[in-house]
Amino acid sequence: MGKYSVLMSLYTKEKSDYLKQSIESMLNQTMMPDEIVIVKDGPLTAELEDVLKKYTAMYPGLFNIIVSEKNIGLGLALNIGLKHCRNELVARMDTDDISLPTRCEKQLKTFEEDNELIILGSMVDEFYNNPNEVVSSRIVPTNHDKIYEFAKRRSPFNHPTVMYKKSKVLERGGYSDLRRNQDVDLFARMLFAGAKAGNINESLLLFRSNSDLSKRRRSWENTKSYITTIHKLWRIGYSGFGDFLIVSIGQMVMFLCPLRVQNWLYKVFLRN
């Protein structure tokens, strides 16, 4: 199987224990990565710096630490890191999630079986504090046609699970300068341009969910960003006006309703 790079972005609010768990999950892959690129998105805490120093010392030549002096946001930080990845296949990973051991091996095998494949993700299991206690799962469509339709309103991928071809992401200009929903925008543009996509029909990652995530989802920044993103897709001819209208109404309802009601709606309609 081919080599691959891991791409991560790290900023000061991350917890050092979460970062350790995330890195360890990539080091424990049944197909170990050829390199791990971590972008320091602005100044970090001493605890986070210590974690990076520890792992770069333990694994000489594996880690490529890229520095952005200012906090520029996830999308732009990933663009910087992507240009430093030396392999065509790049596995995205967040600094607080946990990849299951066979994740990358299964993704590499799928790419090997289909040369036309550009983007490949998987399902995720969500947890709060204990990774062994799964509270919900995010199920996404698996075949290309259903992914294409799904992306007109919602993200058809769980971003931290995605492995993609570097050259094809760069062809579409990479991630946009958005503070939220960078992945929704990028992958929709790639799909609209003809990129073939898929999702493996099993959970290959444990996604950390908590009350802070719920609050961010309910923020006006997130609401506005999501509506703006789908409006952009409508303007380029990908999403229809009906898609834009439904998303706008849905996002406003989620923003205006109490947090406990929002959590219930997510659990009942958007999660399994």
ZATISE-180515 format. One record per residue (C-alpha): residue in three letters; x, y, z. Coordinates in steps of 0.2 Angstrom, whole numbers, plus 5000, padded with zeros to 4 digits. Layout:
// ZATISE-180515
ALAXYZ/...
***
This chain:
// ZATISE-180515
MET500050005000/GLY500550184997/LYS501250305009/TYR500250445017/SER500350605027/VAL499350655042/LEU498750835043/MET498350925059/SER498151105065/LEU498451145083/TYR497951305093/THR498151365111/LYS496451315118/GLU496751125115/LYS497151025130/SER498750935131/ASP498050765136/TYR496850775121/LEU498350805109/LYS499250655116/GLN497750545113/SER497550605096/ILE499450585091/GLU499550415099/SER498050355089/MET498950395073/LEU500550315079/ASN499650155083/GLN498850145066/THR499049965058/MET499850065043/MET500850195051/PRO501050365042/ASP502550425033/GLU502450595041/ILE501350695053/VAL501250875049/ILE500650985063/VAL500251175060/LYS500451285076/ASP499051405073/GLY499751545083/PRO500651545100/LEU500351385110/THR500351355129/ALA501951285137/GLU500951115140/LEU500651095121/GLU502351145116/ASP503051015128/VAL501950875120/LEU502650925103/LYS504450925109/LYS504150755117/TYR503550675101/THR504750755089/ALA506150685100/MET505450515101/TYR505150495082/PRO506550595073/GLY506050635055/LEU504150585057/PHE503450755063/ASN503550915053/ILE503051055064/ILE502451215054/VAL502351385063/SER501051515060/GLU501451665071/LYS499651725071/ASN498051625074/ILE497351625056/GLY495951495058/LEU495751305054/GLY495551325035/LEU497051435032/ALA498151335044/LEU497751175035/ASN498151255018/ILE499851295025/GLY500151125031/LEU499451035016/LYS500751125005/HIS502151045017/CYS501450865015/ARG502550765005/ASN501350625000/GLU499850634988/LEU498750545000/VAL498350655016/ALA497350595031/ARG496550735041/MET496550725059/ASP495950835073/THR496950865089/ASP495650805101/ASP494950655092/ILE495450475092/SER495750375076/LEU495450185077/PRO496950075073/THR496350015056/ARG495650185050/CYS497050225038/GLU497450045032/LYS495650025027/GLN495650195018/LEU497250155009/LYS496549995003/THR495050084996/PHE496050204987/GLU497150064980/GLU495549984973/ASP494850134965/ASN496150254956/GLU494750384953/LEU494350404971/ILE494750584977/ILE493950604995/LEU493650465007/GLY492850475025/SER491950365037/MET490650365050/VAL491150425068/ASP490550375086/GLU490450515097/PHE490850525116/TYR490950655130/ASN492350605142/ASN492650425141/PRO493050355124/ASN492350185129/GLU490650265132/VAL489950305115/VAL488350425116/SER487950435097/SER488550405080/ARG488550525064/ILE488050415049/VAL488450485032/PRO488050425014/THR489250295007/ASN489150304988/HIS489550454977/ASP487850494970/LYS487050504988/ILE488550604994/TYR488350724980/GLU486550754984/PHE486850765003/ALA488150895001/LYS486851024994/ARG486251045012/ARG487450965024/SER489150905026/PRO489250725019/PHE490850695027/ASN491550685045/HIS492950805042/PRO494250725054/THR494050555046/VAL494350615028/MET495850555018/TYR496050645001/LYS497250674987/LYS498250834990/SER498450884972/LYS496550884969/VAL496250994985/LEU497551114979/GLU496751124962/ARG495151184969/GLY496151324979/GLY496051224996/TYR495051285011/SER494251455010/ASP494551585023/LEU493051545034/ARG493051525053/ARG491751395052/ASN491151255039/GLN492851265029/ASP492551075025/VAL490751095019/ASP491351235007/LEU492951145001/PHE492150974998/ALA490551034990/ARG491651134978/MET492650974974/LEU491150874971/PHE490351004960/ALA492051004950/GLY491850814947/ALA492850734962/LYS492350564966/ALA491950524984/GLY491550394996/ASN491350345014/ILE491750185023/ASN490250105031/GLU490950095048/SER491550205062/LEU493450235061/LEU493550375073/LEU493050425090/PHE492450605090/ARG492450715106/SER490850805109/ASN490450905124/SER489351055130/ASP490651185122/LEU490351105105/SER488451125107/LYS488751305112/ARG489751335096/ARG488451255085/ARG487151375092/SER488251535090/TRP487751665078/GLU489451655070/ASN489151465066/THR487351505060/LYS487851645049/SER489351545042/TYR488351395037/ILE486951495029/THR488251595019/THR489151435014/ILE487551355006/HIS487151524999/LYS488851514990/LEU488451344983/TRP486751404977/ARG487551544968/ILE488851434959/GLY487351314954/TYR487651174965/SER486351184978/GLY484551244973/PHE483551384980/GLY482551264990/ASP484051184998/PHE484651365003/LEU482951405010/ILE482851245020/VAL484551265027/SER484251445031/ILE482651405041/GLY483351255049/GLN484951355055/MET483851495062/VAL482751375071/MET484251295079/PHE485051465084/LEU483451525092/CYS482851375101/PRO483551345119/LEU485151235120/ARG484251085128/VAL483051085113/GLN484451105101/ASN485350955108/TRP483750855108/LEU483450895089/TYR485250845085/LYS485050685094/VAL483350635086/PHE483550705069/LEU485450715065/ARG486250575075/ASN485950385078/
***
